[in-house]
Amino acid sequence: MSELPSDLSTQSLLVTPRLYVEVPLAAGGVVTLPVPQSHYLAQVMRRQPGDVVRLFNGADGEWAARLVTVGRKAVVAEMVAQSAAQEVVQDLWLCSAPLKRGRIDWVAEKACELGVARFVPVLTRRTIVDKLNLDRLRAHMVEAAEQCGRTALPDVSEPVALAALLKDWPAERVLIFADETGGAPMAAAFAGVRAPAGILIGPEGGFTVEEREAIRAVPGALAVSLGPRILRADTAAAVAVGVWQAVAGDGG
């Protein structure tokens, strides 16, 4: 990681705007920010030439950049130094049945905050939503990454039917199945699990008996309990990923 200039302390960088950009970032590089980010910095944040922002693109770490020009539709920034290295992402998938708008947006946001590598919408028998705006989900993930300090974004897959997901499930990837009918306590079960892994969360009405049998038939599938209470699907997703990260992932 590049050495930060003396006037750019870690503490001062914490209060500077942090933005995702889809351009290469490297020492000495000069980038023209897209219109939305330019408008945000110029019109909302009222930044001026010489001010510092933090930029990341999901591949090159985070960079401290000094604004060269500030206009209504274009802000130009020059990379000063890398302020954070590219993170090592734990290879964890969150496979979750789509939910109503608002709740699925929340799941996507928390998946990013909790360090998921890939988000896979899974269509089940009781799924009530079969169409998703993937661009909107990704936008929520971008906002979450900007806020929480991630330098990587989860991949977002096209929705897939449960049967197809199970048929093509990679043999080397542990399938963790949140079973509302019971399973091993999460913390104990996750203690022996390492990536690559995937957590499968059902729809608001739960999996059917046939679906649960199909999931349990996958070699190495691990059924876990989310506790004594029946959780909403969005809550279950956040709880399962949070416990996995704390016990077996980058939070352990």
Backbone as CSV, one residue per row, in Angstrom:
resi,resn,N_x,N_y,N_z,CA_x,CA_y,CA_z,C_x,C_y,C_z
1,MET,0.841,-1.189,0.000,0.000,0.000,0.000,0.877,1.240,0.000
2,SER,0.522,2.242,-0.798,1.292,3.469,-0.897,1.284,4.217,0.427
3,GLU,2.365,4.973,0.681,2.436,5.760,1.907,1.637,7.044,1.738
4,LEU,0.803,7.340,2.701,-0.025,8.536,2.630,0.809,9.774,2.937
5,PRO,0.581,10.876,2.239,1.247,12.132,2.576,0.933,12.538,4.007
6,SER,1.798,13.344,4.590,1.659,13.710,5.994,0.362,14.458,6.292
7,ASP,-0.183,15.159,5.282,-1.414,15.914,5.529,-2.674,15.065,5.396
8,LEU,-2.499,13.776,5.067,-3.652,12.890,4.925,-3.556,11.775,5.965
9,SER,-3.930,12.079,7.182,-3.907,11.072,8.231,-5.069,10.118,8.066
10,THR,-4.943,8.943,8.649,-6.031,7.974,8.611,-7.296,8.562,9.219
11,GLN,-7.134,9.345,10.285,-8.281,9.941,10.946,-8.984,10.941,10.039
12,SER,-8.214,11.748,9.318,-8.833,12.742,8.445,-9.557,12.084,7.282
13,LEU,-9.035,10.947,6.812,-9.671,10.261,5.694,-11.028,9.683,6.075
14,LEU,-11.216,9.375,7.342,-12.477,8.776,7.774,-13.662,9.712,7.561
15,VAL,-13.427,11.005,7.491,-14.529,11.948,7.338,-14.596,12.502,5.916
16,THR,-13.836,11.929,4.986,-13.896,12.369,3.596,-14.908,11.513,2.831
17,PRO,-15.534,12.061,1.787,-16.486,11.267,0.993,-15.800,10.038,0.392
18,ARG,-16.557,8.953,0.315,-16.035,7.697,-0.229,-16.976,7.240,-1.332
19,LEU,-16.421,7.065,-2.557,-17.267,6.802,-3.706,-16.760,5.615,-4.517
20,TYR,-17.718,4.879,-5.088,-17.405,3.787,-6.005,-17.366,4.332,-7.423
21,VAL,-16.318,3.972,-8.157,-16.183,4.392,-9.555,-15.801,3.181,-10.399
22,GLU,-16.208,3.188,-11.642,-15.896,2.073,-12.533,-14.787,2.458,-13.503
23,VAL,-13.659,2.866,-12.935,-12.474,3.216,-13.721,-11.256,2.643,-13.008
24,PRO,-10.168,2.362,-13.756,-8.943,1.872,-13.116,-8.372,2.923,-12.171
25,LEU,-7.801,2.478,-11.060,-7.197,3.377,-10.083,-5.745,2.971,-9.867
26,ALA,-4.837,3.932,-9.987,-3.416,3.656,-9.824,-2.701,4.945,-9.469
27,ALA,-1.505,4.810,-8.921,-0.732,5.971,-8.497,-0.541,6.952,-9.653
28,GLY,-0.832,8.218,-9.404,-0.664,9.251,-10.412,-1.771,9.334,-11.427
29,GLY,-2.712,8.417,-11.372,-3.802,8.415,-12.341,-4.744,9.594,-12.154
30,VAL,-5.288,10.074,-13.251,-6.252,11.170,-13.221,-7.555,10.651,-13.798
31,VAL,-8.649,10.831,-13.074,-9.940,10.312,-13.522,-10.983,11.412,-13.515
32,THR,-11.864,11.354,-14.502,-13.030,12.226,-14.528,-14.203,11.433,-13.975
33,LEU,-14.765,11.885,-12.896,-15.825,11.144,-12.233,-17.118,11.227,-13.037
34,PRO,-17.926,10.175,-13.006,-19.222,10.200,-13.694,-20.111,11.322,-13.171
35,VAL,-21.129,11.670,-13.946,-22.005,12.791,-13.600,-22.631,12.650,-12.205
36,PRO,-23.199,11.483,-11.827,-23.813,11.412,-10.487,-22.827,11.697,-9.361
37,GLN,-21.623,11.104,-9.433,-20.624,11.350,-8.388,-20.130,12.797,-8.428
38,SER,-19.983,13.335,-9.654,-19.553,14.732,-9.786,-20.586,15.669,-9.165
39,HIS,-21.859,15.421,-9.455,-22.928,16.254,-8.890,-22.926,16.161,-7.366
40,TYR,-22.748,14.961,-6.848,-22.751,14.766,-5.398,-21.636,15.577,-4.743
41,LEU,-20.439,15.494,-5.301,-19.312,16.204,-4.700,-19.436,17.715,-4.856
42,ALA,-19.856,18.161,-6.037,-19.892,19.602,-6.309,-21.107,20.295,-5.701
43,GLN,-22.289,19.671,-5.862,-23.517,20.337,-5.477,-24.012,19.967,-4.076
44,VAL,-23.782,18.723,-3.678,-24.266,18.273,-2.362,-23.213,18.495,-1.279
45,MET,-21.999,18.006,-1.534,-20.925,18.115,-0.541,-20.166,19.433,-0.624
46,ARG,-20.359,20.188,-1.715,-19.714,21.490,-1.895,-18.192,21.406,-1.799
47,ARG,-17.646,20.356,-2.396,-16.196,20.201,-2.384,-15.544,21.171,-3.357
48,GLN,-14.270,21.509,-3.079,-13.514,22.461,-3.873,-12.222,21.824,-4.365
49,PRO,-11.595,22.396,-5.408,-10.285,21.889,-5.840,-9.313,21.861,-4.665
50,GLY,-8.566,20.773,-4.577,-7.642,20.585,-3.460,-8.191,19.694,-2.372
51,ASP,-9.530,19.561,-2.303,-10.127,18.660,-1.315,-9.830,17.212,-1.680
52,VAL,-9.941,16.346,-0.693,-9.610,14.929,-0.876,-10.876,14.080,-0.795
53,VAL,-10.941,13.058,-1.638,-12.003,12.057,-1.584,-11.343,10.689,-1.584
54,ARG,-12.126,9.693,-1.228,-11.647,8.307,-1.308,-12.416,7.589,-2.408
55,LEU,-11.706,6.881,-3.276,-12.314,6.189,-4.399,-11.955,4.710,-4.356
56,PHE,-12.892,3.868,-4.774,-12.605,2.442,-4.939,-13.409,1.926,-6.115
57,ASN,-12.905,0.852,-6.733,-13.574,0.312,-7.926,-13.847,-1.180,-7.843
58,GLY,-13.624,-1.771,-6.667,-13.876,-3.199,-6.494,-12.713,-4.077,-6.877
59,ALA,-11.598,-3.491,-7.342,-10.474,-4.302,-7.805,-9.112,-3.760,-7.379
60,ASP,-8.988,-2.454,-7.226,-7.675,-1.834,-7.007,-7.507,-1.251,-5.612
61,GLY,-8.297,-1.700,-4.658,-8.214,-1.133,-3.324,-8.866,0.233,-3.265
62,GLU,-8.596,0.947,-2.177,-9.141,2.302,-2.009,-8.016,3.313,-2.180
63,TRP,-8.350,4.425,-2.841,-7.341,5.447,-3.113,-7.792,6.801,-2.600
64,ALA,-6.855,7.503,-1.964,-7.066,8.904,-1.636,-6.774,9.707,-2.898
65,ALA,-7.709,10.567,-3.269,-7.565,11.343,-4.498,-7.842,12.807,-4.199
66,ARG,-7.036,13.675,-4.811,-7.214,15.101,-4.616,-7.965,15.692,-5.816
67,LEU,-8.968,16.495,-5.547,-9.756,17.069,-6.625,-8.949,18.136,-7.365
68,VAL,-8.924,18.005,-8.681,-8.184,18.941,-9.529,-9.105,20.044,-10.015
69,THR,-10.251,19.656,-10.574,-11.253,20.624,-11.002,-12.614,20.159,-10.503
70,VAL,-13.472,21.118,-10.200,-14.812,20.809,-9.707,-15.820,21.598,-10.537
71,GLY,-16.631,20.879,-11.299,-17.665,21.513,-12.106,-19.006,20.868,-11.843
72,ARG,-20.063,21.473,-12.387,-21.409,20.947,-12.155,-21.571,19.528,-12.687
73,LYS,-20.987,19.260,-13.859,-21.172,17.964,-14.492,-19.904,17.121,-14.542
74,ALA,-18.782,17.672,-14.138,-17.532,16.909,-14.200,-16.593,17.339,-13.089
75,VAL,-16.160,16.348,-12.333,-15.135,16.552,-11.316,-13.951,15.685,-11.691
76,VAL,-12.771,16.276,-11.703,-11.553,15.554,-12.050,-10.720,15.378,-10.791
77,ALA,-10.237,14.150,-10.575,-9.455,13.842,-9.379,-8.167,13.137,-9.755
78,GLU,-7.118,13.395,-8.992,-5.823,12.753,-9.210,-5.497,11.850,-8.027
79,MET,-5.131,10.593,-8.318,-4.789,9.657,-7.263,-3.534,10.132,-6.523
80,VAL,-3.607,10.136,-5.195,-2.474,10.547,-4.367,-1.748,9.334,-3.805
81,ALA,-2.502,8.442,-3.163,-1.904,7.254,-2.557,-2.997,6.253,-2.262
82,GLN,-2.626,4.983,-2.219,-3.593,3.950,-1.864,-3.818,4.000,-0.363
83,SER,-5.058,4.199,0.045,-5.387,4.331,1.462,-5.848,3.023,2.091
84,ALA,-6.180,2.021,1.279,-6.554,0.692,1.785,-6.305,-0.327,0.678
85,ALA,-5.726,-1.456,1.067,-5.464,-2.508,0.091,-6.765,-3.186,-0.319
86,GLN,-6.727,-3.849,-1.463,-7.896,-4.610,-1.900,-8.156,-5.738,-0.914
87,GLU,-9.377,-5.860,-0.453,-9.690,-6.870,0.554,-9.654,-8.289,-0.015
88,VAL,-9.335,-9.231,0.849,-9.423,-10.646,0.513,-10.823,-11.103,0.883
89,VAL,-11.604,-11.481,-0.107,-13.011,-11.806,0.123,-13.171,-13.291,0.450
90,GLN,-13.834,-13.579,1.553,-14.163,-14.960,1.883,-15.161,-15.488,0.844
91,ASP,-14.937,-16.696,0.358,-15.749,-17.236,-0.731,-17.073,-17.791,-0.190
92,LEU,-17.947,-16.870,0.190,-19.251,-17.247,0.734,-20.352,-16.725,-0.173
93,TRP,-21.255,-17.597,-0.575,-22.433,-17.213,-1.355,-23.628,-17.096,-0.420
94,LEU,-24.482,-16.146,-0.693,-25.799,-16.097,-0.059,-26.819,-16.400,-1.134
95,CYS,-27.491,-17.533,-0.983,-28.518,-17.966,-1.938,-29.864,-17.789,-1.240
96,SER,-30.630,-16.828,-1.702,-31.828,-16.443,-0.970,-33.001,-16.260,-1.913
97,ALA,-34.169,-16.740,-1.499,-35.377,-16.562,-2.299,-35.734,-15.079,-2.361
98,PRO,-36.110,-14.568,-3.541,-36.483,-13.157,-3.669,-37.659,-12.805,-2.762
99,LEU,-37.623,-11.592,-2.253,-38.676,-11.094,-1.378,-39.282,-9.838,-2.001
100,LYS,-40.287,-9.295,-1.345,-40.910,-8.074,-1.832,-39.893,-6.938,-1.857
101,ARG,-40.138,-5.994,-2.781,-39.249,-4.836,-2.885,-39.153,-4.144,-1.530
102,GLY,-37.998,-3.727,-1.203,-37.749,-3.141,0.103,-37.042,-4.162,0.970
103,ARG,-37.651,-5.328,1.128,-37.013,-6.368,1.928,-35.847,-7.028,1.177
104,ILE,-36.009,-7.272,-0.125,-34.902,-7.860,-0.874,-33.782,-6.833,-1.034
105,ASP,-34.143,-5.546,-1.119,-33.112,-4.505,-1.166,-32.303,-4.519,0.127
106,TRP,-32.987,-4.699,1.246,-32.320,-4.747,2.551,-31.389,-5.949,2.628
107,VAL,-31.835,-7.096,2.126,-30.992,-8.298,2.133,-29.730,-8.062,1.302
108,ALA,-29.878,-7.468,0.114,-28.722,-7.184,-0.735,-27.749,-6.247,-0.032
109,GLU,-28.286,-5.234,0.624,-27.450,-4.272,1.351,-26.667,-4.966,2.461
110,LYS,-27.343,-5.796,3.259,-26.667,-6.469,4.372,-25.694,-7.548,3.872
111,ALA,-26.014,-8.176,2.760,-25.080,-9.154,2.190,-23.750,-8.492,1.869
112,CYS,-23.816,-7.278,1.332,-22.590,-6.549,1.046,-21.872,-6.160,2.331
113,GLU,-22.596,-5.577,3.265,-21.980,-5.138,4.520,-21.303,-6.288,5.256
114,LEU,-21.891,-7.480,5.181,-21.373,-8.631,5.927,-20.294,-9.392,5.175
115,GLY,-19.927,-8.946,3.977,-18.778,-9.530,3.295,-19.058,-10.694,2.388
116,VAL,-20.300,-10.852,1.925,-20.634,-11.949,1.011,-19.925,-11.751,-0.325
117,ALA,-19.491,-12.854,-0.933,-18.810,-12.772,-2.234,-19.787,-12.800,-3.395
118,ARG,-20.892,-13.506,-3.243,-21.877,-13.604,-4.330,-23.275,-13.694,-3.746
119,PHE,-24.217,-13.022,-4.398,-25.621,-13.080,-4.010,-26.382,-13.777,-5.128
120,VAL,-27.081,-14.872,-4.785,-27.787,-15.678,-5.774,-29.277,-15.717,-5.428
121,PRO,-30.133,-15.046,-6.188,-31.579,-15.161,-5.961,-32.060,-16.553,-6.409
122,VAL,-32.802,-17.231,-5.538,-33.235,-18.602,-5.807,-34.760,-18.674,-5.843
123,LEU,-35.293,-19.186,-6.944,-36.739,-19.300,-7.119,-37.215,-20.644,-6.576
124,THR,-38.126,-20.606,-5.627,-38.642,-21.812,-4.995,-40.138,-21.929,-5.246
125,ARG,-40.712,-23.027,-4.767,-42.145,-23.269,-4.979,-42.994,-22.148,-4.383
126,ARG,-42.609,-21.627,-3.244,-43.408,-20.625,-2.548,-42.891,-19.198,-2.730
127,THR,-41.948,-19.010,-3.622,-41.457,-17.659,-3.896,-42.587,-16.824,-4.489
128,ILE,-42.815,-15.649,-3.948,-43.920,-14.809,-4.425,-43.439,-13.731,-5.390
129,VAL,-42.133,-13.586,-5.542,-41.557,-12.607,-6.458,-40.670,-13.353,-7.441
130,ASP,-40.960,-13.246,-8.727,-40.164,-13.974,-9.712,-39.389,-13.058,-10.647
131,LYS,-39.519,-11.745,-10.443,-38.758,-10.799,-11.254,-38.014,-9.837,-10.328
132,LEU,-36.745,-9.628,-10.624,-35.930,-8.754,-9.802,-35.247,-7.713,-10.669
133,ASN,-35.099,-6.524,-10.130,-34.306,-5.486,-10.773,-32.887,-5.613,-10.237
134,LEU,-32.055,-6.329,-10.962,-30.694,-6.593,-10.489,-29.866,-5.318,-10.431
135,ASP,-30.132,-4.379,-11.325,-29.410,-3.104,-11.285,-29.713,-2.363,-9.986
136,ARG,-30.976,-2.431,-9.541,-31.329,-1.771,-8.288,-30.640,-2.448,-7.100
137,LEU,-30.592,-3.779,-7.119,-29.918,-4.496,-6.039,-28.447,-4.129,-5.993
138,ARG,-27.823,-4.062,-7.162,-26.400,-3.702,-7.205,-26.191,-2.274,-6.694
139,ALA,-27.106,-1.376,-7.027,-26.984,0.003,-6.550,-27.031,0.053,-5.024
140,HIS,-27.893,-0.759,-4.428,-27.940,-0.820,-2.960,-26.630,-1.365,-2.400
141,MET,-26.033,-2.324,-3.093,-24.753,-2.869,-2.636,-23.642,-1.826,-2.746
142,VAL,-23.660,-1.046,-3.819,-22.662,0.014,-3.977,-22.759,0.998,-2.812
143,GLU,-23.970,1.423,-2.485,-24.159,2.356,-1.376,-23.676,1.741,-0.063
144,ALA,-23.950,0.456,0.123,-23.511,-0.218,1.348,-21.990,-0.287,1.410
145,ALA,-21.348,-0.602,0.281,-19.887,-0.689,0.249,-19.254,0.675,0.509
146,GLU,-19.836,1.723,-0.042,-19.313,3.071,0.192,-19.364,3.408,1.677
147,GLN,-20.414,2.969,2.344,-20.600,3.315,3.757,-19.753,2.463,4.686
148,CYS,-19.643,1.166,4.392,-19.020,0.245,5.364,-17.533,0.038,5.158
149,GLY,-16.971,0.577,4.080,-15.531,0.466,3.885,-15.071,-0.708,3.063
150,ARG,-15.987,-1.457,2.473,-15.567,-2.566,1.624,-14.866,-2.040,0.373
151,THR,-13.889,-2.807,-0.100,-13.241,-2.470,-1.363,-13.637,-3.449,-2.459
152,ALA,-14.555,-4.357,-2.159,-15.066,-5.313,-3.144,-16.581,-5.289,-3.096
153,LEU,-17.199,-5.652,-4.215,-18.648,-5.754,-4.284,-19.033,-7.198,-4.543
154,PRO,-20.127,-7.673,-3.949,-20.591,-9.025,-4.262,-21.009,-9.126,-5.727
155,ASP,-20.749,-10.281,-6.322,-21.346,-10.573,-7.624,-22.841,-10.807,-7.413
156,VAL,-23.645,-10.395,-8.363,-25.081,-10.624,-8.298,-25.469,-11.517,-9.467
157,SER,-25.979,-12.710,-9.165,-26.326,-13.676,-10.197,-27.756,-13.472,-10.686
158,GLU,-28.019,-13.949,-11.879,-29.389,-14.003,-12.374,-30.185,-14.987,-11.506
159,PRO,-31.474,-14.747,-11.309,-32.286,-15.690,-10.534,-32.219,-17.092,-11.121
160,VAL,-32.173,-18.099,-10.253,-32.061,-19.486,-10.684,-33.075,-20.330,-9.926
161,ALA,-33.668,-21.288,-10.593,-34.606,-22.194,-9.936,-33.852,-23.079,-8.939
162,LEU,-34.514,-23.394,-7.834,-33.877,-24.202,-6.799,-33.355,-25.523,-7.367
163,ALA,-34.150,-26.194,-8.194,-33.720,-27.487,-8.750,-32.433,-27.340,-9.553
164,ALA,-32.333,-26.268,-10.329,-31.124,-26.043,-11.130,-29.940,-25.709,-10.232
165,LEU,-30.171,-24.925,-9.178,-29.091,-24.601,-8.244,-28.522,-25.864,-7.613
166,LEU,-29.413,-26.748,-7.158,-28.972,-27.974,-6.501,-28.281,-28.911,-7.493
167,LYS,-28.791,-28.991,-8.712,-28.210,-29.882,-9.726,-26.781,-29.494,-10.038
168,ASP,-26.504,-28.188,-10.073,-25.177,-27.709,-10.462,-24.330,-27.277,-9.274
169,TRP,-24.746,-27.630,-8.064,-24.005,-27.189,-6.883,-22.586,-27.762,-6.904
170,PRO,-21.550,-26.925,-6.774,-20.163,-27.409,-6.827,-19.860,-28.369,-5.681
171,ALA,-19.196,-29.463,-6.011,-18.924,-30.498,-5.008,-18.039,-29.977,-3.879
172,GLU,-17.173,-29.014,-4.188,-16.238,-28.530,-3.167,-16.835,-27.452,-2.267
173,ARG,-18.052,-27.012,-2.566,-18.667,-25.921,-1.807,-19.684,-26.485,-0.818
174,VAL,-19.513,-26.182,0.459,-20.449,-26.632,1.482,-21.790,-25.920,1.298
175,LEU,-22.876,-26.687,1.308,-24.218,-26.114,1.212,-24.829,-26.065,2.608
176,ILE,-24.951,-24.851,3.142,-25.516,-24.644,4.469,-26.988,-24.283,4.301
177,PHE,-27.838,-25.095,4.853,-29.280,-25.015,4.634,-29.955,-24.574,5.919
178,ALA,-30.537,-23.372,5.923,-31.265,-22.886,7.090,-32.637,-23.541,7.098
179,ASP,-32.781,-24.574,7.944,-33.988,-25.405,7.959,-34.873,-25.017,9.132
180,GLU,-36.045,-24.475,8.816,-36.950,-24.037,9.874,-37.515,-25.201,10.683
181,THR,-37.378,-26.428,10.176,-37.876,-27.588,10.913,-36.835,-28.141,11.884
182,GLY,-35.619,-27.585,11.860,-34.600,-28.015,12.808,-33.312,-28.445,12.151
183,GLY,-32.237,-28.311,12.876,-30.928,-28.689,12.381,-29.910,-28.452,13.476
184,ALA,-28.627,-28.558,13.136,-27.573,-28.346,14.122,-27.518,-26.877,14.523
185,PRO,-27.199,-26.579,15.792,-27.044,-25.178,16.200,-25.997,-24.495,15.320
186,MET,-26.277,-23.287,14.871,-25.411,-22.625,13.904,-23.969,-22.475,14.368
187,ALA,-23.766,-21.926,15.542,-22.409,-21.633,15.986,-21.562,-22.901,16.031
188,ALA,-22.135,-23.988,16.550,-21.393,-25.244,16.633,-21.138,-25.821,15.246
189,ALA,-22.148,-25.752,14.378,-21.999,-26.308,13.038,-20.971,-25.538,12.222
190,PHE,-20.964,-24.216,12.340,-20.066,-23.397,11.540,-18.618,-23.492,12.001
191,ALA,-18.392,-23.959,13.226,-17.023,-24.043,13.735,-16.157,-24.951,12.875
192,GLY,-16.763,-25.919,12.217,-15.986,-26.840,11.394,-16.087,-26.559,9.908
193,VAL,-16.638,-25.393,9.546,-16.862,-25.068,8.135,-15.931,-23.947,7.700
194,ARG,-15.376,-24.078,6.527,-14.584,-23.018,5.936,-15.020,-22.827,4.493
195,ALA,-14.692,-21.694,3.941,-15.004,-21.429,2.535,-14.221,-22.397,1.648
196,PRO,-14.769,-22.697,0.461,-15.981,-22.116,-0.129,-17.258,-22.707,0.471
197,ALA,-18.231,-21.862,0.642,-19.501,-22.283,1.241,-20.627,-21.435,0.671
198,GLY,-21.842,-21.911,0.872,-23.017,-21.159,0.460,-24.118,-21.341,1.484
199,ILE,-24.823,-20.267,1.803,-25.937,-20.312,2.741,-27.231,-20.175,1.949
200,LEU,-28.153,-21.115,2.156,-29.409,-21.149,1.427,-30.556,-20.774,2.361
201,ILE,-31.275,-19.692,1.993,-32.393,-19.190,2.782,-33.666,-19.286,1.950
202,GLY,-34.734,-19.803,2.546,-35.977,-20.003,1.820,-36.850,-18.767,1.753
203,PRO,-38.019,-18.899,1.135,-38.954,-17.778,0.983,-39.743,-17.543,2.263
204,GLU,-40.637,-16.577,2.215,-41.432,-16.230,3.397,-42.300,-17.396,3.869
205,GLY,-42.726,-18.259,2.954,-43.544,-19.406,3.352,-42.737,-20.656,3.656
206,GLY,-41.426,-20.557,3.559,-40.576,-21.705,3.830,-40.477,-22.646,2.638
207,PHE,-39.589,-23.610,2.734,-39.447,-24.630,1.709,-40.556,-25.670,1.848
208,THR,-40.922,-26.302,0.749,-41.857,-27.421,0.817,-41.119,-28.654,1.318
209,VAL,-41.877,-29.687,1.696,-41.265,-30.940,2.146,-40.365,-31.510,1.056
210,GLU,-40.843,-31.479,-0.174,-40.056,-32.024,-1.294,-38.768,-31.229,-1.494
211,GLU,-38.848,-29.920,-1.345,-37.649,-29.091,-1.509,-36.629,-29.387,-0.412
212,ARG,-37.093,-29.521,0.812,-36.160,-29.831,1.900,-35.481,-31.164,1.663
213,GLU,-36.230,-32.144,1.177,-35.635,-33.456,0.900,-34.583,-33.355,-0.204
214,ALA,-34.867,-32.549,-1.234,-33.916,-32.368,-2.329,-32.648,-31.672,-1.851
215,ILE,-32.802,-30.690,-0.967,-31.638,-29.965,-0.439,-30.789,-30.900,0.413
216,ARG,-31.445,-31.667,1.293,-30.699,-32.578,2.162,-29.996,-33.687,1.376
217,ALA,-30.483,-33.946,0.154,-29.870,-35.003,-0.659,-28.569,-34.558,-1.316
218,VAL,-28.279,-33.258,-1.312,-27.016,-32.774,-1.888,-25.859,-33.268,-1.009
219,PRO,-24.850,-33.920,-1.586,-23.731,-34.424,-0.790,-23.080,-33.317,0.040
220,GLY,-22.934,-33.562,1.319,-22.291,-32.596,2.200,-23.188,-31.477,2.671
221,ALA,-24.481,-31.498,2.323,-25.385,-30.438,2.772,-25.455,-30.422,4.296
222,LEU,-25.490,-29.234,4.856,-25.478,-29.070,6.301,-26.717,-28.289,6.723
223,ALA,-27.653,-28.965,7.401,-28.861,-28.312,7.890,-28.567,-27.661,9.234
224,VAL,-28.912,-26.379,9.361,-28.665,-25.668,10.610,-29.954,-25.035,11.104
225,SER,-30.014,-24.835,12.397,-31.157,-24.186,13.026,-30.841,-22.724,13.277
226,LEU,-31.828,-21.864,13.053,-31.653,-20.439,13.325,-32.176,-20.059,14.703
227,GLY,-32.450,-21.074,15.533,-32.887,-20.787,16.881,-34.347,-21.135,17.105
228,PRO,-34.863,-20.848,18.303,-36.219,-21.279,18.672,-37.341,-20.444,18.061
229,ARG,-37.007,-19.282,17.510,-38.047,-18.410,16.968,-38.102,-18.511,15.444
230,ILE,-39.271,-18.281,14.888,-39.429,-18.266,13.435,-39.064,-16.867,12.934
231,LEU,-38.008,-16.795,12.173,-37.509,-15.507,11.704,-38.066,-15.168,10.323
232,ARG,-38.228,-13.896,10.057,-38.546,-13.472,8.702,-37.381,-13.857,7.802
233,ALA,-37.680,-14.039,6.518,-36.645,-14.498,5.593,-35.474,-13.530,5.524
234,ASP,-35.743,-12.228,5.529,-34.648,-11.262,5.465,-33.816,-11.278,6.744
235,THR,-34.485,-11.425,7.888,-33.761,-11.534,9.152,-32.901,-12.791,9.173
236,ALA,-33.463,-13.902,8.702,-32.727,-15.172,8.683,-31.456,-15.061,7.855
237,ALA,-31.531,-14.382,6.718,-30.356,-14.236,5.863,-29.246,-13.481,6.583
238,ALA,-29.593,-12.360,7.214,-28.586,-11.561,7.907,-28.005,-12.307,9.102
239,VAL,-28.855,-13.000,9.852,-28.385,-13.754,11.021,-27.423,-14.866,10.594
240,ALA,-27.811,-15.640,9.598,-26.979,-16.769,9.174,-25.626,-16.307,8.669
241,VAL,-25.606,-15.274,7.838,-24.329,-14.782,7.315,-23.490,-14.174,8.437
242,GLY,-24.127,-13.431,9.335,-23.400,-12.825,10.436,-22.743,-13.854,11.333
243,VAL,-23.473,-14.928,11.664,-22.900,-15.976,12.513,-21.780,-16.692,11.779
244,TRP,-21.973,-16.987,10.490,-20.907,-17.653,9.727,-19.641,-16.803,9.701
245,GLN,-19.775,-15.521,9.438,-18.604,-14.658,9.381,-17.913,-14.569,10.742
246,ALA,-18.690,-14.543,11.816,-18.110,-14.452,13.147,-17.364,-15.724,13.533
247,VAL,-17.908,-16.874,13.136,-17.336,-18.148,13.553,-16.310,-18.683,12.566
248,ALA,-16.631,-18.615,11.274,-15.803,-19.291,10.278,-15.193,-18.365,9.242
249,GLY,-15.655,-17.117,9.183,-15.201,-16.237,8.108,-14.210,-15.205,8.559
250,ASP,-14.277,-14.006,7.959,-13.273,-12.993,8.228,-13.483,-12.284,9.545
251,GLY,-14.575,-12.612,10.248,-14.773,-12.023,11.577,-14.268,-12.936,12.690
252,GLY,-13.794,-14.150,12.330,-13.371,-15.090,13.350,-11.933,-14.900,13.788
